[in-house]
Amino acid sequence: MSSHDFLLTSESVTEGHPDKVCDLIADAILDANIGPDENARVACEVLCKGKNVVLAGEITSKAGLKKADYDALVREVIEGIGYVDPADLFHAKGVKVSNLLSRQSKEIGGAVKKATDAKKKDQGAGDQGIMFGYATKETDELLPLPIVLAHRLTRGLAEARRAGEVPWLRPDGKSQVTVRYEGGVPTQVESVLISTQHAPQATREEIAAWVQASLAPKALGAWMRDGIRFIANPSGSFVLGGPTADAGVTGRKIIVDSYGGAARHGGGAWSGKDPSKVDRSGAYFCRWAARQVVKAGLARRAEIQVSYAIGEAKPMSVTVETFGTGDAKAAAALVSSFDFRPAAISERLSLR
């Protein structure tokens, strides 16, 4: 295949996937602290396995949360996801929460407060690093088609489970979608893979029939066609799922969270981090900036890279790539007009 003719595959996971359980808990902890204290410093990570939930990281906040508050919050999140069966090792009322949270290092806190000049928005970056943002004209969401369709499928799994559409669906699950591109443009869906946790009485054949007849047509919409290869639960039985069957850790689904492999990623996770952590806010703003380039008609595809030094407000570099799909100079000029300082990003995107 030429560089413009290729297959691109992206995956998504449901809210009950072990890693996503951890992301949800970490972000719930962030919300609980940044709600009462918009200047809270939060860097929280979570591990789930069996009946154990481990909280670790650094939090400096005026929210005044105690260990009992974190314990209750963890159980609330798990219950909201749908892990409520007492027969399951991992369920909301039965988990043991180990709290290893401490205050943020004074050195890191001092670096964040450090100003590089006298202007108002010069809060220093919370760490060094590189971040990317991407946008493409191929979908209304300005996201790559494979990740959009993969997300629709996992969202469809969650919605069908919550609505009781089929009684055998359980919280854990994954999707994978392969799309054919010709001349750099998506032309058709080649294959759809669904792996979903289920009740013991459900058969693989029953699951496959429901995926093809109900889930896929709703999720794929106009991209549904005869000839798509459908695969459902290729491992066979998937009764044991979630943290009962597999360990989960915050930040292990960064490609699922971003562009499904269609664009680069700086490597930093997003969940559980307040906006001073440029891993999150910088990546969000690069995405926002890339969207502005595409929405302005300056390129069909745009990728933005930014880099920071800890304690410095102004980025070390900002790079714009349009892949030969538009006016590269005009795109770079537009992006250069945006303020990439962390506090300015938080204000523009209302991150606090």
Summary of the structure (lengths in Angstrom):
residues: 352
radius of gyration: 21.6
end to end distance: 45.9
largest distance: 66.2
contacts: 1228
relative contact order: 0.18
helix: 35%
strand: 26%
